[in-house]
Amino acid sequence: MAAAAGVVAWRMRRRAHARPAGRAARAPGAGSWRASGFPPDPGAAIAATLQKDLLAALHKLPFTGVEGQPPGVSGPAHAAVVSQSVKQLQEVGQDVRHTPRRPGLLPLLMREVSDPDSSGARIARIVAQDPVLAGSLLRIANSALYRVQTRPVESLERAVASVGTDGIRRLVATALVQPVMGAPGEGVFGHLASLVWEHTGLASAAAAEHARRRSNGQAFVAQLTALMLGLGTAVVVRTVREQYLRRPSLSPDGEVVAALLHGWSVPTAGRIAAPWELTRQIGPTLEALGEDGSTAGPVGSLRFGSIAASLALLWRDTGLEEAEVLDRLATVEPDRELVSAVWKRLRRSLEDGSHG
């Protein structure tokens, strides 16, 4: 709890900036990560720091230049937000009130998609048992992020034929998590929730593609971990939002929110994974993600996916130049062909406006 209170001491000043208008303007504060002067070094520690800085810049965007909010209150009020948020987040995975409900078909589907001898057709037959899940999967298959041909995918059979068994595994993972993320809502936290889902969709796709091209055989693990990390982030957003709603005279502080997201997204994802029976699949990756020097397994792909997604959204929302996006990606992935392929996919998705 003392560590949580220290989050508030990290920075309490409220910053009043103009909110960016489309790609024409850069968001004040969102450019601070550029001044870090990272050398072109693909080291894991550099990737971890860049990932953290980009996520902080992204998560603070909704809080820049917010108009019509009541005056801020002194630090202790924010400290109460932090301590109560942490208390509630510590109950995730144990208290059903604070834990996202597990999709009904999740255990069966996880057994099937984890079986190397499984087929796309067998997975599709399980998905077909849930019309809502099937509909979600088809929407994702037709999104710009996952679409592999111009002809619409109108059935699960066509989805399997289009993307193959490995592709259907990744579509299923996204379709399972998406509805649990919840509706974005309104206001700054609604904007933040939307950014979290967009980042989750882009990061999971980029991580899977990176892992697939790296031939480490863990594309599905990278994508599933990224999706669950996004769900953990969404739960932190929801928790902090509730605390600020209980204090209507207190203006939400982007620095405080970003710090809570940084400190609690990974642990919260792990706490959700336990009752969802996903610890075996993603537990080691989440644990390694907390170690800046780790490159074991799909962690490198996960970091690359997160960085790529953050840069893509900052490109769209703050006027970040495409050349700078590619340069930053090159600091964590020397394969320029891989970087170019992932960037084109993410850019196409953002320009199309559909991310799954």
WOKAPE-V696589 format. One record per residue. N is the residue number from 1. RES is the residue in three letters. PSI is psi in whole degrees, -180 to 180 (* if undefined). D_CENTER is the distance of its C-alpha to the mean C-alpha in whole Angstrom. Layout:
# WOKAPE-V696589
[[N & RES & PSI & D_CENTER] [N & RES & PSI & D_CENTER]]
This chain:
# WOKAPE-V696589
[[1 & MET & -35 & 26] [2 & ALA & -38 & 27] [3 & ALA & -37 & 24] [4 & ALA & -42 & 22] [5 & ALA & -30 & 25] [6 & GLY & -23 & 25] [7 & VAL & -41 & 21] [8 & VAL & -40 & 23] [9 & ALA & -18 & 26] [10 & TRP & -47 & 24] [11 & ARG & 124 & 24] [12 & MET & -10 & 25] [13 & ARG & 131 & 27] [14 & ARG & 130 & 25] [15 & ARG & 125 & 25] [16 & ALA & 103 & 26] [17 & HIS & 163 & 25] [18 & ALA & 134 & 25] [19 & ARG & 138 & 22] [20 & PRO & 143 & 21] [21 & ALA & 96 & 23] [22 & GLY & -149 & 21] [23 & ARG & -2 & 21] [24 & ALA & -29 & 25] [25 & ALA & 147 & 24] [26 & ARG & 141 & 22] [27 & ALA & 126 & 20] [28 & PRO & 137 & 22] [29 & GLY & -34 & 20] [30 & ALA & -19 & 18] [31 & GLY & -2 & 20] [32 & SER & -31 & 21] [33 & TRP & -24 & 19] [34 & ARG & -26 & 21] [35 & ALA & -2 & 24] [36 & SER & -23 & 23] [37 & GLY & 41 & 25] [38 & PHE & 128 & 23] [39 & PRO & 162 & 25] [40 & PRO & 71 & 25] [41 & ASP & 123 & 24] [42 & PRO & 14 & 22] [43 & GLY & 150 & 22] [44 & ALA & -37 & 19] [45 & ALA & -39 & 20] [46 & ILE & -42 & 19] [47 & ALA & -42 & 16] [48 & ALA & -41 & 15] [49 & THR & -42 & 16] [50 & LEU & -41 & 15] [51 & GLN & -46 & 11] [52 & LYS & -47 & 12] [53 & ASP & -41 & 14] [54 & LEU & -42 & 12] [55 & LEU & -40 & 9] [56 & ALA & -44 & 12] [57 & ALA & -42 & 14] [58 & LEU & -46 & 11] [59 & HIS & -22 & 11] [60 & LYS & -10 & 15] [61 & LEU & -47 & 15] [62 & PRO & -17 & 16] [63 & PHE & 3 & 18] [64 & THR & 126 & 20] [65 & GLY & 36 & 24] [66 & VAL & 125 & 23] [67 & GLU & 154 & 27] [68 & GLY & 14 & 29] [69 & GLN & 151 & 27] [70 & PRO & 160 & 30] [71 & PRO & 150 & 31] [72 & GLY & 158 & 29] [73 & VAL & 162 & 30] [74 & SER & 168 & 31] [75 & GLY & -46 & 29] [76 & PRO & -31 & 30] [77 & ALA & -40 & 28] [78 & HIS & -34 & 25] [79 & ALA & -36 & 26] [80 & ALA & -38 & 26] [81 & VAL & -46 & 23] [82 & VAL & -51 & 21] [83 & SER & -40 & 24] [84 & GLN & -35 & 24] [85 & SER & -46 & 20] [86 & VAL & -42 & 20] [87 & LYS & -43 & 23] [88 & GLN & -39 & 21] [89 & LEU & -29 & 18] [90 & GLN & -14 & 20] [91 & GLU & -6 & 21] [92 & VAL & 135 & 18] [93 & GLY & -17 & 19] [94 & GLN & -36 & 23] [95 & ASP & 120 & 23] [96 & VAL & -23 & 23] [97 & ARG & -26 & 22] [98 & HIS & 4 & 19] [99 & THR & 126 & 18] [100 & PRO & 139 & 16] [101 & ARG & 134 & 19] [102 & ARG & 132 & 18] [103 & PRO & 138 & 19] [104 & GLY & -37 & 23] [105 & LEU & 2 & 23] [106 & LEU & -51 & 20] [107 & PRO & -46 & 22] [108 & LEU & -44 & 25] [109 & LEU & -38 & 22] [110 & MET & -38 & 20] [111 & ARG & -41 & 24] [112 & GLU & -47 & 25] [113 & VAL & -20 & 22] [114 & SER & -10 & 22] [115 & ASP & 115 & 26] [116 & PRO & -20 & 27] [117 & ASP & 0 & 30] [118 & SER & 163 & 28] [119 & SER & 158 & 28] [120 & GLY & -36 & 26] [121 & ALA & -40 & 29] [122 & ARG & -42 & 29] [123 & ILE & -42 & 25] [124 & ALA & -36 & 26] [125 & ARG & -36 & 28] [126 & ILE & -45 & 26] [127 & VAL & -37 & 24] [128 & ALA & -17 & 27] [129 & GLN & -20 & 28] [130 & ASP & 101 & 25] [131 & PRO & -36 & 26] [132 & VAL & -45 & 23] [133 & LEU & -42 & 20] [134 & ALA & -43 & 23] [135 & GLY & -40 & 22] [136 & SER & -42 & 18] [137 & LEU & -42 & 19] [138 & LEU & -37 & 21] [139 & ARG & -42 & 19] [140 & ILE & -41 & 16] [141 & ALA & -29 & 19] [142 & ASN & -1 & 21] [143 & SER & 158 & 18] [144 & ALA & -26 & 18] [145 & LEU & -32 & 15] [146 & TYR & -11 & 17] [147 & ARG & 132 & 20] [148 & VAL & -5 & 23] [149 & GLN & 163 & 26] [150 & THR & -28 & 27] [151 & ARG & 130 & 29] [152 & PRO & 145 & 27] [153 & VAL & 112 & 26] [154 & GLU & -1 & 28] [155 & SER & 159 & 28] [156 & LEU & -34 & 26] [157 & GLU & -43 & 29] [158 & ARG & -35 & 28] [159 & ALA & -45 & 24] [160 & VAL & -44 & 26] [161 & ALA & -32 & 28] [162 & SER & -45 & 26] [163 & VAL & -11 & 23] [164 & GLY & 179 & 25] [165 & THR & -46 & 24] [166 & ASP & -39 & 21] [167 & GLY & -41 & 20] [168 & ILE & -32 & 20] [169 & ARG & -46 & 19] [170 & ARG & -36 & 15] [171 & LEU & -41 & 16] [172 & VAL & -44 & 17] [173 & ALA & -45 & 14] [174 & THR & -42 & 12] [175 & ALA & -30 & 15] [176 & LEU & -42 & 15] [177 & VAL & -34 & 11] [178 & GLN & -52 & 11] [179 & PRO & -24 & 14] [180 & VAL & -22 & 14] [181 & MET & -30 & 11] [182 & GLY & 164 & 14] [183 & ALA & 143 & 15] [184 & PRO & -41 & 14] [185 & GLY & -163 & 17] [186 & GLU & 174 & 19] [187 & GLY & -168 & 20] [188 & VAL & -37 & 17] [189 & PHE & -28 & 15] [190 & GLY & -42 & 15] [191 & HIS & -43 & 14] [192 & LEU & -42 & 11] [193 & ALA & -39 & 10] [194 & SER & -43 & 10] [195 & LEU & -40 & 8] [196 & VAL & -44 & 5] [197 & TRP & -43 & 6] [198 & GLU & -45 & 7] [199 & HIS & -41 & 5] [200 & THR & -47 & 3] [201 & GLY & -46 & 7] [202 & LEU & -44 & 8] [203 & ALA & -41 & 6] [204 & SER & -40 & 7] [205 & ALA & -44 & 10] [206 & ALA & -40 & 11] [207 & ALA & -43 & 11] [208 & ALA & -42 & 13] [209 & GLU & -40 & 15] [210 & HIS & -47 & 16] [211 & ALA & -39 & 17] [212 & ARG & -45 & 19] [213 & ARG & -27 & 21] [214 & ARG & -6 & 21] [215 & SER & 37 & 23] [216 & ASN & 3 & 22] [217 & GLY & 16 & 22] [218 & GLN & 35 & 18] [219 & ALA & -41 & 16] [220 & PHE & -41 & 15] [221 & VAL & -43 & 15] [222 & ALA & -44 & 12] [223 & GLN & -45 & 10] [224 & LEU & -41 & 11] [225 & THR & -43 & 10] [226 & ALA & -39 & 6] [227 & LEU & -44 & 6] [228 & MET & -33 & 8] [229 & LEU & -39 & 6] [230 & GLY & -39 & 4] [231 & LEU & -42 & 7] [232 & GLY & -40 & 9] [233 & THR & -43 & 7] [234 & ALA & -37 & 8] [235 & VAL & -39 & 12] [236 & VAL & -44 & 12] [237 & VAL & -47 & 12] [238 & ARG & -41 & 14] [239 & THR & -47 & 16] [240 & VAL & -39 & 17] [241 & ARG & -44 & 18] [242 & GLU & -40 & 20] [243 & GLN & -39 & 22] [244 & TYR & -34 & 22] [245 & LEU & -29 & 24] [246 & ARG & -9 & 26] [247 & ARG & 72 & 27] [248 & PRO & -20 & 28] [249 & SER & -3 & 30] [250 & LEU & 120 & 27] [251 & SER & 128 & 25] [252 & PRO & 135 & 21] [253 & ASP & 119 & 21] [254 & GLY & -34 & 18] [255 & GLU & -43 & 18] [256 & VAL & -46 & 19] [257 & VAL & -46 & 15] [258 & ALA & -39 & 13] [259 & ALA & -40 & 15] [260 & LEU & -39 & 15] [261 & LEU & -41 & 11] [262 & HIS & -42 & 12] [263 & GLY & -23 & 14] [264 & TRP & -7 & 13] [265 & SER & -47 & 9] [266 & VAL & -50 & 11] [267 & PRO & -38 & 14] [268 & THR & -40 & 13] [269 & ALA & -41 & 11] [270 & GLY & -37 & 14] [271 & ARG & -30 & 16] [272 & ILE & -37 & 15] [273 & ALA & -32 & 15] [274 & ALA & -59 & 19] [275 & PRO & -21 & 20] [276 & TRP & -3 & 18] [277 & GLU & 43 & 20] [278 & LEU & 6 & 17] [279 & THR & -40 & 18] [280 & ARG & -39 & 20] [281 & GLN & -44 & 18] [282 & ILE & -9 & 15] [283 & GLY & -51 & 17] [284 & PRO & -36 & 18] [285 & THR & -43 & 15] [286 & LEU & -40 & 13] [287 & GLU & -44 & 17] [288 & ALA & -27 & 17] [289 & LEU & -27 & 14] [290 & GLY & -4 & 15] [291 & GLU & 110 & 18] [292 & ASP & -31 & 18] [293 & GLY & 1 & 21] [294 & SER & 136 & 20] [295 & THR & 15 & 19] [296 & ALA & 146 & 20] [297 & GLY & -139 & 19] [298 & PRO & 11 & 16] [299 & VAL & -42 & 14] [300 & GLY & -40 & 15] [301 & SER & -37 & 13] [302 & LEU & -44 & 10] [303 & ARG & -44 & 11] [304 & PHE & -44 & 12] [305 & GLY & -43 & 9] [306 & SER & -44 & 7] [307 & ILE & -44 & 10] [308 & ALA & -42 & 11] [309 & ALA & -42 & 8] [310 & SER & -45 & 9] [311 & LEU & -39 & 13] [312 & ALA & -43 & 13] [313 & LEU & -36 & 12] [314 & LEU & -34 & 14] [315 & TRP & -44 & 16] [316 & ARG & -41 & 16] [317 & ASP & -15 & 17] [318 & THR & 0 & 19] [319 & GLY & 15 & 21] [320 & LEU & 134 & 20] [321 & GLU & 146 & 22] [322 & GLU & -38 & 21] [323 & ALA & -37 & 23] [324 & GLU & -37 & 21] [325 & VAL & -50 & 18] [326 & LEU & -38 & 20] [327 & ASP & -43 & 22] [328 & ARG & -39 & 19] [329 & LEU & -34 & 17] [330 & ALA & -21 & 21] [331 & THR & -20 & 21] [332 & VAL & -9 & 18] [333 & GLU & 105 & 19] [334 & PRO & -15 & 23] [335 & ASP & 98 & 23] [336 & ARG & -33 & 24] [337 & GLU & -42 & 24] [338 & LEU & -46 & 21] [339 & VAL & -46 & 19] [340 & SER & -42 & 21] [341 & ALA & -43 & 20] [342 & VAL & -44 & 16] [343 & TRP & -43 & 17] [344 & LYS & -39 & 19] [345 & ARG & -45 & 17] [346 & LEU & -42 & 14] [347 & ARG & -44 & 17] [348 & ARG & -41 & 18] [349 & SER & -44 & 15] [350 & LEU & -37 & 15] [351 & GLU & -33 & 19] [352 & ASP & -28 & 19] [353 & GLY & 10 & 17] [354 & SER & 126 & 16] [355 & HIS & 16 & 12] [356 & GLY & * & 13]]
